[in-house]
Amino acid sequence: MTSYYSDKEHVEIAQLEYSKLSIGQELKIKDKTKTIGYVSQVINNLSGEQSFVITHTDRFVSPVAPLPERLVR
């Protein structure tokens, strides 16, 4: 399934980067009516860069994990 976001939705998603995010947190846009995913991993690099992995479930599964583990439960 492919999901497309409008320009306005892309801006809302970009603005989420500046809020305090934590693992398991549900991310919503459109006045908190549309869920875009869950924070499943937070990566803090030594350089100070912070990255967030957003997935369709609230759990992180490695991309090299066997297929049954990657499917939605």
All heavy atoms as TSV, in Angstrom:
chain	resi	resn	atom	element	x	y	z
A	1	MET	N	N	0.842	-1.174	0.000
A	1	MET	CA	C	0.000	0.000	0.000
A	1	MET	C	C	0.892	1.244	0.000
A	1	MET	O	O	1.791	1.381	0.800
A	1	MET	CB	C	-0.884	-0.014	1.244
A	1	MET	CG	C	-1.761	1.188	1.358
A	1	MET	SD	S	-2.903	1.062	2.725
A	1	MET	CE	C	-2.000	1.978	3.956
A	2	THR	N	N	0.634	2.122	-0.910
A	2	THR	CA	C	1.385	3.359	-1.000
A	2	THR	C	C	0.536	4.486	-0.425
A	2	THR	O	O	-0.641	4.599	-0.710
A	2	THR	CB	C	1.732	3.670	-2.462
A	2	THR	OG1	O	2.446	2.566	-3.000
A	2	THR	CG2	C	2.582	4.908	-2.560
A	3	SER	N	N	1.172	5.308	0.379
A	3	SER	CA	C	0.464	6.430	0.986
A	3	SER	C	C	1.127	7.721	0.515
A	3	SER	O	O	2.348	7.829	0.530
A	3	SER	CB	C	0.531	6.321	2.504
A	3	SER	OG	O	-0.141	7.399	3.087
A	4	TYR	N	N	0.323	8.653	0.090
A	4	TYR	CA	C	0.844	9.932	-0.372
A	4	TYR	C	C	0.402	11.030	0.585
A	4	TYR	O	O	-0.726	11.029	1.051
A	4	TYR	CB	C	0.340	10.231	-1.782
A	4	TYR	CG	C	0.805	9.219	-2.794
A	4	TYR	CD1	C	-0.009	8.174	-3.192
A	4	TYR	CD2	C	2.085	9.301	-3.332
A	4	TYR	CE1	C	0.424	7.234	-4.111
A	4	TYR	CE2	C	2.526	8.375	-4.246
A	4	TYR	CZ	C	1.703	7.341	-4.636
A	4	TYR	OH	O	2.146	6.419	-5.535
A	5	TYR	N	N	1.318	11.948	0.834
A	5	TYR	CA	C	1.028	13.068	1.716
A	5	TYR	C	C	1.045	14.354	0.911
A	5	TYR	O	O	1.842	14.530	0.001
A	5	TYR	CB	C	2.069	13.163	2.838
A	5	TYR	CG	C	2.077	11.963	3.759
A	5	TYR	CD1	C	3.113	11.044	3.734
A	5	TYR	CD2	C	1.036	11.751	4.662
A	5	TYR	CE1	C	3.118	9.948	4.582
A	5	TYR	CE2	C	1.034	10.657	5.504
A	5	TYR	CZ	C	2.077	9.763	5.461
A	5	TYR	OH	O	2.068	8.677	6.295
A	6	SER	N	N	0.175	15.282	1.289
A	6	SER	CA	C	0.140	16.593	0.645
A	6	SER	C	C	1.334	17.414	1.134
A	6	SER	O	O	2.018	17.035	2.094
A	6	SER	CB	C	-1.156	17.317	0.999
A	6	SER	OG	O	-1.160	17.665	2.378
A	7	ASP	N	N	1.579	18.547	0.485
A	7	ASP	CA	C	2.668	19.424	0.917
A	7	ASP	C	C	2.457	19.871	2.358
A	7	ASP	O	O	3.401	19.914	3.159
A	7	ASP	CB	C	2.782	20.644	0.004
A	7	ASP	CG	C	3.340	20.297	-1.368
A	7	ASP	OD1	O	3.920	19.199	-1.518
A	7	ASP	OD2	O	3.187	21.121	-2.283
A	8	LYS	N	N	1.223	20.190	2.703
A	8	LYS	CA	C	0.916	20.626	4.071
A	8	LYS	C	C	1.218	19.512	5.068
A	8	LYS	O	O	1.767	19.761	6.146
A	8	LYS	CB	C	-0.547	21.049	4.182
A	8	LYS	CG	C	-0.908	21.567	5.550
A	8	LYS	CD	C	-2.336	22.011	5.634
A	8	LYS	CE	C	-2.618	22.501	7.045
A	8	LYS	NZ	N	-3.988	22.777	7.300
A	9	GLU	N	N	0.877	18.268	4.708
A	9	GLU	CA	C	1.146	17.145	5.600
A	9	GLU	C	C	2.654	16.923	5.756
A	9	GLU	O	O	3.124	16.610	6.851
A	9	GLU	CB	C	0.467	15.878	5.080
A	9	GLU	CG	C	-1.043	15.927	5.206
A	9	GLU	CD	C	-1.742	14.782	4.512
A	9	GLU	OE1	O	-1.239	14.301	3.466
A	9	GLU	OE2	O	-2.805	14.365	5.010
A	10	HIS	N	N	3.404	17.114	4.675
A	10	HIS	CA	C	4.865	16.997	4.763
A	10	HIS	C	C	5.435	18.030	5.739
A	10	HIS	O	O	6.358	17.726	6.505
A	10	HIS	CB	C	5.512	17.171	3.387
A	10	HIS	CG	C	5.461	15.937	2.541
A	10	HIS	ND1	N	6.285	14.862	2.734
A	10	HIS	CD2	C	4.664	15.608	1.504
A	10	HIS	CE1	C	6.016	13.932	1.847
A	10	HIS	NE2	N	5.028	14.355	1.088
A	11	VAL	N	N	4.886	19.226	5.735
A	11	VAL	CA	C	5.336	20.267	6.667
A	11	VAL	C	C	5.011	19.855	8.099
A	11	VAL	O	O	5.838	19.981	9.001
A	11	VAL	CB	C	4.706	21.635	6.327
A	11	VAL	CG1	C	4.965	22.648	7.423
A	11	VAL	CG2	C	5.233	22.140	4.992
A	12	GLU	N	N	3.807	19.323	8.316
A	12	GLU	CA	C	3.420	18.869	9.654
A	12	GLU	C	C	4.353	17.767	10.148
A	12	GLU	O	O	4.765	17.756	11.309
A	12	GLU	CB	C	1.983	18.356	9.655
A	12	GLU	CG	C	0.931	19.432	9.551
A	12	GLU	CD	C	-0.461	18.847	9.650
A	12	GLU	OE1	O	-0.763	18.192	10.681
A	12	GLU	OE2	O	-1.242	19.030	8.703
A	13	ILE	N	N	4.696	16.838	9.248
A	13	ILE	CA	C	5.599	15.744	9.613
A	13	ILE	C	C	6.977	16.305	9.959
A	13	ILE	O	O	7.589	15.897	10.949
A	13	ILE	CB	C	5.682	14.711	8.470
A	13	ILE	CG1	C	4.328	13.995	8.332
A	13	ILE	CG2	C	6.805	13.706	8.725
A	13	ILE	CD1	C	4.184	13.171	7.070
A	14	ALA	N	N	7.470	17.249	9.168
A	14	ALA	CA	C	8.777	17.858	9.436
A	14	ALA	C	C	8.769	18.580	10.786
A	14	ALA	O	O	9.770	18.540	11.516
A	14	ALA	CB	C	9.147	18.817	8.316
A	15	GLN	N	N	7.667	19.214	11.123
A	15	GLN	CA	C	7.589	19.932	12.402
A	15	GLN	C	C	7.612	18.982	13.592
A	15	GLN	O	O	8.031	19.359	14.689
A	15	GLN	CB	C	6.340	20.803	12.441
A	15	GLN	CG	C	6.436	22.002	11.521
A	15	GLN	CD	C	5.146	22.801	11.429
A	15	GLN	OE1	O	4.063	22.271	11.654
A	15	GLN	NE2	N	5.282	24.065	11.079
A	16	LEU	N	N	7.191	17.728	13.384
A	16	LEU	CA	C	7.229	16.746	14.472
A	16	LEU	C	C	8.655	16.483	14.944
A	16	LEU	O	O	8.874	16.102	16.091
A	16	LEU	CB	C	6.591	15.422	14.019
A	16	LEU	CG	C	5.085	15.401	13.877
A	16	LEU	CD1	C	4.633	14.083	13.257
A	16	LEU	CD2	C	4.404	15.618	15.218
A	17	GLU	N	N	9.635	16.693	14.061
A	17	GLU	CA	C	11.037	16.472	14.405
A	17	GLU	C	C	11.475	17.342	15.582
A	17	GLU	O	O	12.424	17.000	16.281
A	17	GLU	CB	C	11.942	16.789	13.223
A	17	GLU	CG	C	11.743	15.903	12.025
A	17	GLU	CD	C	12.609	16.344	10.865
A	17	GLU	OE1	O	13.771	16.760	11.093
A	17	GLU	OE2	O	12.122	16.284	9.730
A	18	TYR	N	N	10.820	18.463	15.782
A	18	TYR	CA	C	11.221	19.410	16.819
A	18	TYR	C	C	10.493	19.190	18.135
A	18	TYR	O	O	10.737	19.899	19.100
A	18	TYR	CB	C	11.028	20.839	16.317
A	18	TYR	CG	C	11.900	21.126	15.118
A	18	TYR	CD1	C	11.383	21.047	13.828
A	18	TYR	CD2	C	13.245	21.420	15.270
A	18	TYR	CE1	C	12.182	21.281	12.719
A	18	TYR	CE2	C	14.059	21.644	14.175
A	18	TYR	CZ	C	13.516	21.579	12.904
A	18	TYR	OH	O	14.317	21.794	11.825
A	19	SER	N	N	9.622	18.206	18.187
A	19	SER	CA	C	8.952	17.902	19.450
A	19	SER	C	C	9.713	16.786	20.165
A	19	SER	O	O	10.542	16.100	19.570
A	19	SER	CB	C	7.494	17.488	19.200
A	19	SER	OG	O	7.437	16.361	18.358
A	20	LYS	N	N	9.453	16.628	21.435
A	20	LYS	CA	C	10.146	15.594	22.210
A	20	LYS	C	C	9.505	14.256	21.860
A	20	LYS	O	O	8.334	14.012	22.151
A	20	LYS	CB	C	10.020	15.883	23.698
A	20	LYS	CG	C	10.785	14.925	24.555
A	20	LYS	CD	C	10.721	15.343	26.004
A	20	LYS	CE	C	11.219	14.220	26.871
A	20	LYS	NZ	N	12.516	14.395	27.395
A	21	LEU	N	N	10.291	13.381	21.224
A	21	LEU	CA	C	9.791	12.080	20.793
A	21	LEU	C	C	10.375	10.978	21.660
A	21	LEU	O	O	11.519	11.058	22.096
A	21	LEU	CB	C	10.157	11.825	19.329
A	21	LEU	CG	C	9.645	12.836	18.310
A	21	LEU	CD1	C	10.151	12.498	16.917
A	21	LEU	CD2	C	8.135	12.893	18.324
A	22	SER	N	N	9.582	9.945	21.923
A	22	SER	CA	C	10.067	8.819	22.720
A	22	SER	C	C	9.610	7.515	22.077
A	22	SER	O	O	8.621	7.480	21.323
A	22	SER	CB	C	9.555	8.919	24.155
A	22	SER	OG	O	8.147	8.976	24.161
A	23	ILE	N	N	10.318	6.448	22.383
A	23	ILE	CA	C	10.012	5.141	21.801
A	23	ILE	C	C	8.582	4.739	22.156
A	23	ILE	O	O	8.140	4.876	23.289
A	23	ILE	CB	C	11.015	4.079	22.287
A	23	ILE	CG1	C	12.396	4.410	21.733
A	23	ILE	CG2	C	10.591	2.671	21.883
A	23	ILE	CD1	C	13.498	3.504	22.203
A	24	GLY	N	N	7.856	4.250	21.141
A	24	GLY	CA	C	6.479	3.817	21.326
A	24	GLY	C	C	5.452	4.917	21.117
A	24	GLY	O	O	4.255	4.648	21.068
A	25	GLN	N	N	5.915	6.139	20.974
A	25	GLN	CA	C	5.005	7.279	20.807
A	25	GLN	C	C	4.334	7.229	19.437
A	25	GLN	O	O	4.964	7.016	18.420
A	25	GLN	CB	C	5.768	8.585	20.952
A	25	GLN	CG	C	4.916	9.817	20.809
A	25	GLN	CD	C	5.738	11.091	20.993
A	25	GLN	OE1	O	6.892	11.051	21.408
A	25	GLN	NE2	N	5.142	12.213	20.673
A	26	GLU	N	N	3.036	7.422	19.415
A	26	GLU	CA	C	2.269	7.472	18.177
A	26	GLU	C	C	2.381	8.880	17.594
A	26	GLU	O	O	2.221	9.859	18.306
A	26	GLU	CB	C	0.807	7.139	18.471
A	26	GLU	CG	C	-0.079	7.083	17.258
A	26	GLU	CD	C	-1.496	6.681	17.597
A	26	GLU	OE1	O	-1.910	6.815	18.773
A	26	GLU	OE2	O	-2.191	6.239	16.694
A	27	LEU	N	N	2.686	8.973	16.303
A	27	LEU	CA	C	2.809	10.275	15.649
A	27	LEU	C	C	1.580	10.522	14.787
A	27	LEU	O	O	1.213	9.690	13.969
A	27	LEU	CB	C	4.075	10.323	14.791
A	27	LEU	CG	C	5.378	10.128	15.545
A	27	LEU	CD1	C	6.556	10.164	14.584
A	27	LEU	CD2	C	5.544	11.183	16.611
A	28	LYS	N	N	0.966	11.691	15.002
A	28	LYS	CA	C	-0.263	12.029	14.287
A	28	LYS	C	C	-0.143	13.396	13.628
A	28	LYS	O	O	0.557	14.264	14.131
A	28	LYS	CB	C	-1.456	12.039	15.238
A	28	LYS	CG	C	-1.796	10.691	15.809
A	28	LYS	CD	C	-3.037	10.778	16.666
A	28	LYS	CE	C	-3.477	9.404	17.103
A	28	LYS	NZ	N	-4.815	9.443	17.691
A	29	ILE	N	N	-0.858	13.555	12.511
A	29	ILE	CA	C	-0.949	14.841	11.822
A	29	ILE	C	C	-2.424	15.140	11.592
A	29	ILE	O	O	-3.286	14.365	11.994
A	29	ILE	CB	C	-0.165	14.838	10.489
A	29	ILE	CG1	C	-0.662	13.739	9.558
A	29	ILE	CG2	C	1.324	14.695	10.748
A	29	ILE	CD1	C	-0.049	13.800	8.164
A	30	LYS	N	N	-2.701	16.231	10.919
A	30	LYS	CA	C	-4.082	16.673	10.635
A	30	LYS	C	C	-4.874	16.816	11.928
A	30	LYS	O	O	-5.864	16.133	12.149
A	30	LYS	CB	C	-4.788	15.708	9.685
A	30	LYS	CG	C	-4.325	15.795	8.275
A	30	LYS	CD	C	-5.290	15.071	7.371
A	30	LYS	CE	C	-5.046	15.528	5.963
A	30	LYS	NZ	N	-6.130	15.192	5.076
A	31	ASP	N	N	-4.419	17.706	12.782
A	31	ASP	CA	C	-5.068	17.954	14.070
A	31	ASP	C	C	-5.217	16.678	14.883
A	31	ASP	O	O	-6.239	16.439	15.518
A	31	ASP	CB	C	-6.425	18.631	13.879
A	31	ASP	CG	C	-6.301	20.022	13.292
A	31	ASP	OD1	O	-5.318	20.715	13.627
A	31	ASP	OD2	O	-7.179	20.408	12.488
A	32	LYS	N	N	-4.186	15.841	14.805
A	32	LYS	CA	C	-4.117	14.586	15.566
A	32	LYS	C	C	-5.213	13.599	15.197
A	32	LYS	O	O	-5.669	12.816	16.021
A	32	LYS	CB	C	-4.106	14.869	17.061
A	32	LYS	CG	C	-2.939	15.741	17.463
A	32	LYS	CD	C	-2.787	15.815	18.941
A	32	LYS	CE	C	-1.660	16.774	19.226
A	32	LYS	NZ	N	-0.700	16.324	20.134
A	33	THR	N	N	-5.627	13.599	13.929
A	33	THR	CA	C	-6.646	12.656	13.485
A	33	THR	C	C	-6.083	11.573	12.568
A	33	THR	O	O	-6.746	10.579	12.326
A	33	THR	CB	C	-7.785	13.380	12.743
A	33	THR	OG1	O	-7.251	14.048	11.604
A	33	THR	CG2	C	-8.495	14.367	13.647
A	34	LYS	N	N	-4.868	11.753	12.048
A	34	LYS	CA	C	-4.278	10.790	11.108
A	34	LYS	C	C	-2.946	10.297	11.657
A	34	LYS	O	O	-2.003	11.065	11.810
A	34	LYS	CB	C	-4.076	11.456	9.746
A	34	LYS	CG	C	-3.524	10.531	8.690
A	34	LYS	CD	C	-3.433	11.253	7.352
A	34	LYS	CE	C	-2.944	10.326	6.266
A	34	LYS	NZ	N	-2.873	11.016	4.967
A	35	THR	N	N	-2.877	8.999	11.964
A	35	THR	CA	C	-1.642	8.409	12.472
A	35	THR	C	C	-0.696	8.121	11.317
A	35	THR	O	O	-1.095	7.513	10.323
A	35	THR	CB	C	-1.935	7.102	13.228
A	35	THR	OG1	O	-2.790	7.399	14.333
A	35	THR	CG2	C	-0.661	6.449	13.736
A	36	ILE	N	N	0.558	8.568	11.447
A	36	ILE	CA	C	1.544	8.287	10.399
A	36	ILE	C	C	2.491	7.173	10.807
A	36	ILE	O	O	3.198	6.626	9.972
A	36	ILE	CB	C	2.345	9.547	10.004
A	36	ILE	CG1	C	3.121	10.097	11.190
A	36	ILE	CG2	C	1.435	10.589	9.401
A	36	ILE	CD1	C	4.171	11.103	10.786
A	37	GLY	N	N	2.547	6.830	12.078
A	37	GLY	CA	C	3.412	5.751	12.538
A	37	GLY	C	C	3.788	5.909	13.997
A	37	GLY	O	O	3.214	6.730	14.711
A	38	TYR	N	N	4.752	5.108	14.398
A	38	TYR	CA	C	5.200	5.075	15.781
A	38	TYR	C	C	6.718	5.212	15.827
A	38	TYR	O	O	7.419	4.715	14.954
A	38	TYR	CB	C	4.813	3.746	16.442
A	38	TYR	CG	C	3.332	3.503	16.473
A	38	TYR	CD1	C	2.667	2.947	15.390
A	38	TYR	CD2	C	2.587	3.850	17.594
A	38	TYR	CE1	C	1.304	2.727	15.412
A	38	TYR	CE2	C	1.214	3.635	17.631
A	38	TYR	CZ	C	0.588	3.076	16.544
A	38	TYR	OH	O	-0.763	2.870	16.566
A	39	VAL	N	N	7.220	5.853	16.870
A	39	VAL	CA	C	8.670	5.938	17.071
A	39	VAL	C	C	9.103	4.566	17.588
A	39	VAL	O	O	8.685	4.139	18.656
A	39	VAL	CB	C	9.048	7.026	18.097
A	39	VAL	CG1	C	10.547	7.053	18.316
A	39	VAL	CG2	C	8.536	8.383	17.647
A	40	SER	N	N	9.903	3.858	16.792
A	40	SER	CA	C	10.316	2.521	17.212
A	40	SER	C	C	11.783	2.468	17.620
A	40	SER	O	O	12.218	1.497	18.214
A	40	SER	CB	C	10.049	1.496	16.108
A	40	SER	OG	O	10.789	1.798	14.960
A	41	GLN	N	N	12.552	3.499	17.282
A	41	GLN	CA	C	13.959	3.518	17.677
A	41	GLN	C	C	14.460	4.957	17.681
A	41	GLN	O	O	14.074	5.752	16.826
A	41	GLN	CB	C	14.787	2.683	16.698
A	41	GLN	CG	C	16.221	2.497	17.090
A	41	GLN	CD	C	16.976	1.625	16.096
A	41	GLN	OE1	O	16.577	1.470	14.961
A	41	GLN	NE2	N	18.082	1.063	16.535
A	42	VAL	N	N	15.307	5.281	18.648
A	42	VAL	CA	C	15.963	6.585	18.716
A	42	VAL	C	C	17.460	6.330	18.612
A	42	VAL	O	O	18.000	5.510	19.349
A	42	VAL	CB	C	15.639	7.321	20.032
A	42	VAL	CG1	C	16.368	8.648	20.093
A	42	VAL	CG2	C	14.139	7.529	20.175
A	43	ILE	N	N	18.120	7.013	17.677
A	43	ILE	CA	C	19.556	6.838	17.464
A	43	ILE	C	C	20.258	8.142	17.827
A	43	ILE	O	O	19.976	9.186	17.242
A	43	ILE	CB	C	19.849	6.471	15.996
A	43	ILE	CG1	C	19.079	5.211	15.610
A	43	ILE	CG2	C	21.342	6.307	15.775
A	43	ILE	CD1	C	19.034	4.949	14.126
A	44	ASN	N	N	21.157	8.079	18.801
A	44	ASN	CA	C	21.949	9.234	19.224
A	44	ASN	C	C	23.396	9.011	18.808
A	44	ASN	O	O	24.080	8.160	19.382
A	44	ASN	CB	C	21.863	9.433	20.736
A	44	ASN	CG	C	20.479	9.826	21.169
A	44	ASN	OD1	O	19.937	10.815	20.701
A	44	ASN	ND2	N	19.880	9.046	22.055
A	45	ASN	N	N	23.864	9.748	17.812
A	45	ASN	CA	C	25.247	9.625	17.349
A	45	ASN	C	C	26.174	10.493	18.191
A	45	ASN	O	O	25.749	11.491	18.775
A	45	ASN	CB	C	25.362	10.032	15.885
A	45	ASN	CG	C	24.652	9.046	14.976
A	45	ASN	OD1	O	24.626	7.851	15.253
A	45	ASN	ND2	N	24.089	9.536	13.892
A	46	LEU	N	N	27.445	10.115	18.240
A	46	LEU	CA	C	28.435	10.875	19.017
A	46	LEU	C	C	28.572	12.307	18.518
A	46	LEU	O	O	28.947	13.202	19.274
A	46	LEU	CB	C	29.791	10.167	18.969
A	46	LEU	CG	C	29.845	8.814	19.671
A	46	LEU	CD1	C	31.204	8.154	19.448
A	46	LEU	CD2	C	29.558	8.970	21.146
A	47	SER	N	N	28.254	12.546	17.246
A	47	SER	CA	C	28.365	13.893	16.678
A	47	SER	C	C	27.272	14.829	17.193
A	47	SER	O	O	27.306	16.020	16.944
A	47	SER	CB	C	28.283	13.821	15.148
A	47	SER	OG	O	26.989	13.364	14.758
A	48	GLY	N	N	26.287	14.271	17.895
A	48	GLY	CA	C	25.179	15.073	18.379
A	48	GLY	C	C	23.928	14.919	17.536
A	48	GLY	O	O	22.851	15.376	17.906
A	49	GLU	N	N	24.079	14.258	16.389
A	49	GLU	CA	C	22.925	14.019	15.523
A	49	GLU	C	C	21.984	13.038	16.209
A	49	GLU	O	O	22.410	12.052	16.803
A	49	GLU	CB	C	23.393	13.432	14.196
A	49	GLU	CG	C	22.253	13.007	13.304
A	49	GLU	CD	C	22.713	12.209	12.102
A	49	GLU	OE1	O	23.786	11.582	12.166
A	49	GLU	OE2	O	21.987	12.218	11.112
A	50	GLN	N	N	20.697	13.312	16.110
A	50	GLN	CA	C	19.689	12.425	16.673
A	50	GLN	C	C	18.733	12.035	15.558
A	50	GLN	O	O	18.217	12.898	14.848
A	50	GLN	CB	C	18.939	13.103	17.813
A	50	GLN	CG	C	18.021	12.168	18.568
A	50	GLN	CD	C	17.396	12.843	19.776
A	50	GLN	OE1	O	16.943	13.968	19.690
A	50	GLN	NE2	N	17.369	12.148	20.894
A	51	SER	N	N	18.514	10.735	15.398
A	51	SER	CA	C	17.624	10.225	14.356
A	51	SER	C	C	16.528	9.389	14.995
A	51	SER	O	O	16.731	8.772	16.041
A	51	SER	CB	C	18.401	9.348	13.368
A	51	SER	OG	O	19.476	10.040	12.819
A	52	PHE	N	N	15.389	9.371	14.334
A	52	PHE	CA	C	14.253	8.592	14.812
A	52	PHE	C	C	13.793	7.651	13.714
A	52	PHE	O	O	13.673	8.051	12.562
A	52	PHE	CB	C	13.097	9.514	15.201
A	52	PHE	CG	C	13.449	10.492	16.280
A	52	PHE	CD1	C	13.904	11.756	15.963
A	52	PHE	CD2	C	13.345	10.137	17.610
A	52	PHE	CE1	C	14.238	12.660	16.943
A	52	PHE	CE2	C	13.684	11.036	18.609
A	52	PHE	CZ	C	14.133	12.298	18.273
A	53	VAL	N	N	13.517	6.392	14.082
A	53	VAL	CA	C	12.970	5.429	13.139
A	53	VAL	C	C	11.466	5.388	13.386
A	53	VAL	O	O	11.023	5.108	14.501
A	53	VAL	CB	C	13.596	4.029	13.340
A	53	VAL	CG1	C	12.971	3.021	12.388
A	53	VAL	CG2	C	15.104	4.102	13.151
A	54	ILE	N	N	10.707	5.708	12.340
A	54	ILE	CA	C	9.246	5.708	12.433
A	54	ILE	C	C	8.734	4.510	11.639
A	54	ILE	O	O	9.056	4.359	10.461
A	54	ILE	CB	C	8.644	7.009	11.848
A	54	ILE	CG1	C	9.336	8.244	12.424
A	54	ILE	CG2	C	7.141	7.047	12.054
A	54	ILE	CD1	C	9.261	8.387	13.911
A	55	THR	N	N	7.960	3.653	12.282
A	55	THR	CA	C	7.448	2.450	11.632
A	55	THR	C	C	5.932	2.381	11.762
A	55	THR	O	O	5.322	3.149	12.501
A	55	THR	CB	C	8.071	1.190	12.252
A	55	THR	OG1	O	7.791	1.177	13.654
A	55	THR	CG2	C	9.571	1.154	12.046
A	56	HIS	N	N	5.345	1.435	11.044
A	56	HIS	CA	C	3.892	1.300	11.072
A	56	HIS	C	C	3.393	0.554	12.304
A	56	HIS	O	O	2.194	0.494	12.548
A	56	HIS	CB	C	3.395	0.611	9.800
A	56	HIS	CG	C	3.895	-0.782	9.633
A	56	HIS	ND1	N	5.171	-1.058	9.216
A	56	HIS	CD2	C	3.304	-1.971	9.862
A	56	HIS	CE1	C	5.345	-2.362	9.167
A	56	HIS	NE2	N	4.232	-2.943	9.555
A	57	THR	N	N	4.298	-0.030	13.070
A	57	THR	CA	C	3.925	-0.670	14.335
A	57	THR	C	C	4.731	-0.020	15.452
A	57	THR	O	O	5.679	0.710	15.195
A	57	THR	CB	C	4.225	-2.190	14.322
A	57	THR	OG1	O	5.629	-2.381	14.220
A	57	THR	CG2	C	3.525	-2.881	13.175
A	58	ASP	N	N	4.370	-0.307	16.677
A	58	ASP	CA	C	5.074	0.327	17.795
A	58	ASP	C	C	6.285	-0.474	18.260
A	58	ASP	O	O	6.798	-0.265	19.341
A	58	ASP	CB	C	4.125	0.578	18.965
A	58	ASP	CG	C	3.486	-0.691	19.484
A	58	ASP	OD1	O	3.663	-1.750	18.857
A	58	ASP	OD2	O	2.808	-0.617	20.518
A	59	ARG	N	N	6.771	-1.371	17.437
A	59	ARG	CA	C	7.955	-2.149	17.797
A	59	ARG	C	C	8.982	-2.079	16.677
A	59	ARG	O	O	8.630	-2.003	15.508
A	59	ARG	CB	C	7.604	-3.598	18.098
A	59	ARG	CG	C	7.032	-4.328	16.922
A	59	ARG	CD	C	6.557	-5.733	17.309
A	59	ARG	NE	N	5.991	-6.373	16.146
A	59	ARG	CZ	C	6.688	-7.074	15.255
A	59	ARG	NH1	N	7.978	-7.237	15.407
A	59	ARG	NH2	N	6.105	-7.615	14.219
A	60	PHE	N	N	10.257	-2.103	17.034
A	60	PHE	CA	C	11.331	-2.067	16.041
A	60	PHE	C	C	11.688	-3.482	15.628
A	60	PHE	O	O	11.861	-4.356	16.474
A	60	PHE	CB	C	12.579	-1.382	16.600
A	60	PHE	CG	C	13.748	-1.443	15.651
A	60	PHE	CD1	C	13.766	-0.638	14.532
A	60	PHE	CD2	C	14.778	-2.326	15.850
A	60	PHE	CE1	C	14.831	-0.690	13.636
A	60	PHE	CE2	C	15.844	-2.385	14.968
A	60	PHE	CZ	C	15.867	-1.569	13.855
A	61	VAL	N	N	11.768	-3.701	14.331
A	61	VAL	CA	C	12.217	-4.979	13.795
A	61	VAL	C	C	13.315	-4.678	12.789
A	61	VAL	O	O	13.137	-3.882	11.873
A	61	VAL	CB	C	11.064	-5.745	13.106
A	61	VAL	CG1	C	11.565	-7.054	12.525
A	61	VAL	CG2	C	9.932	-5.994	14.077
A	62	SER	N	N	14.454	-5.323	12.959
A	62	SER	CA	C	15.582	-5.119	12.058
A	62	SER	C	C	15.206	-5.482	10.624
A	62	SER	O	O	14.485	-6.456	10.394
A	62	SER	CB	C	16.754	-5.992	12.513
A	62	SER	OG	O	17.772	-5.976	11.541
A	63	PRO	N	N	15.682	-4.707	9.636
A	63	PRO	CA	C	15.368	-5.027	8.245
A	63	PRO	C	C	15.980	-6.346	7.783
A	63	PRO	O	O	15.584	-6.883	6.760
A	63	PRO	CB	C	15.942	-3.851	7.456
A	63	PRO	CG	C	16.827	-3.124	8.381
A	63	PRO	CD	C	16.453	-3.488	9.774
A	64	VAL	N	N	16.927	-6.893	8.531
A	64	VAL	CA	C	17.506	-8.183	8.166
A	64	VAL	C	C	16.863	-9.340	8.930
A	64	VAL	O	O	17.279	-10.483	8.782
A	64	VAL	CB	C	19.046	-8.190	8.378
A	64	VAL	CG1	C	19.713	-7.201	7.449
A	64	VAL	CG2	C	19.387	-7.899	9.824
A	65	ALA	N	N	15.838	-9.053	9.695
A	65	ALA	CA	C	15.120	-10.097	10.422
A	65	ALA	C	C	14.342	-10.970	9.434
A	65	ALA	O	O	13.966	-10.511	8.356
A	65	ALA	CB	C	14.160	-9.467	11.436
A	66	PRO	N	N	14.080	-12.220	9.788
A	66	PRO	CA	C	13.286	-13.080	8.906
A	66	PRO	C	C	11.915	-12.465	8.639
A	66	PRO	O	O	11.367	-11.745	9.472
A	66	PRO	CB	C	13.151	-14.378	9.703
A	66	PRO	CG	C	14.268	-14.343	10.701
A	66	PRO	CD	C	14.524	-12.899	10.991
A	67	LEU	N	N	11.372	-12.767	7.469
A	67	LEU	CA	C	10.106	-12.174	7.033
A	67	LEU	C	C	8.978	-12.311	8.062
A	67	LEU	O	O	8.274	-11.337	8.324
A	67	LEU	CB	C	9.671	-12.778	5.690
A	67	LEU	CG	C	8.398	-12.214	5.093
A	67	LEU	CD1	C	8.528	-10.718	4.843
A	67	LEU	CD2	C	8.048	-12.938	3.805
A	68	PRO	N	N	8.767	-13.484	8.680
A	68	PRO	CA	C	7.658	-13.589	9.657
A	68	PRO	C	C	7.766	-12.572	10.795
A	68	PRO	O	O	6.767	-12.092	11.303
A	68	PRO	CB	C	7.780	-15.019	10.172
A	68	PRO	CG	C	8.464	-15.765	9.081
A	68	PRO	CD	C	9.417	-14.771	8.477
A	69	GLU	N	N	9.006	-12.219	11.194
A	69	GLU	CA	C	9.188	-11.237	12.264
A	69	GLU	C	C	8.877	-9.822	11.792
A	69	GLU	O	O	8.549	-8.958	12.597
A	69	GLU	CB	C	10.617	-11.280	12.790
A	69	GLU	CG	C	10.932	-12.501	13.595
A	69	GLU	CD	C	12.338	-12.474	14.146
A	69	GLU	OE1	O	12.820	-11.366	14.475
A	69	GLU	OE2	O	12.968	-13.536	14.219
A	70	ARG	N	N	9.007	-9.566	10.479
A	70	ARG	CA	C	8.778	-8.221	9.959
A	70	ARG	C	C	7.320	-7.945	9.652
A	70	ARG	O	O	6.932	-6.809	9.465
A	70	ARG	CB	C	9.621	-8.002	8.699
A	70	ARG	CG	C	11.092	-7.897	9.016
A	70	ARG	CD	C	11.899	-7.562	7.811
A	70	ARG	NE	N	12.195	-8.787	7.082
A	70	ARG	CZ	C	12.240	-8.897	5.748
A	70	ARG	NH1	N	12.010	-7.872	5.001
A	70	ARG	NH2	N	12.521	-10.055	5.193
A	71	LEU	N	N	6.489	-8.968	9.578
A	71	LEU	CA	C	5.083	-8.777	9.253
A	71	LEU	C	C	4.332	-8.203	10.439
A	71	LEU	O	O	4.674	-8.466	11.594
A	71	LEU	CB	C	4.458	-10.098	8.807
A	71	LEU	CG	C	5.055	-10.687	7.532
A	71	LEU	CD1	C	4.428	-12.046	7.243
A	71	LEU	CD2	C	4.847	-9.759	6.348
A	72	VAL	N	N	3.286	-7.475	10.151
A	72	VAL	CA	C	2.469	-6.856	11.212
A	72	VAL	C	C	1.776	-7.949	12.007
A	72	VAL	O	O	1.249	-8.906	11.455
A	72	VAL	CB	C	1.427	-5.913	10.593
A	72	VAL	CG1	C	0.546	-5.320	11.672
A	72	VAL	CG2	C	2.110	-4.840	9.787
A	73	ARG	N	N	1.786	-7.791	13.312
A	73	ARG	CA	C	1.085	-8.762	14.183
A	73	ARG	C	C	-0.169	-8.154	14.712
A	73	ARG	O	O	-0.348	-7.039	14.928
A	73	ARG	CB	C	1.973	-9.157	15.346
A	73	ARG	CG	C	3.157	-9.927	14.898
A	73	ARG	CD	C	3.959	-10.345	16.075
A	73	ARG	NE	N	5.253	-10.812	15.571
A	73	ARG	CZ	C	6.198	-11.253	16.335
A	73	ARG	NH1	N	6.044	-11.307	17.615
A	73	ARG	NH2	N	7.328	-11.636	15.815
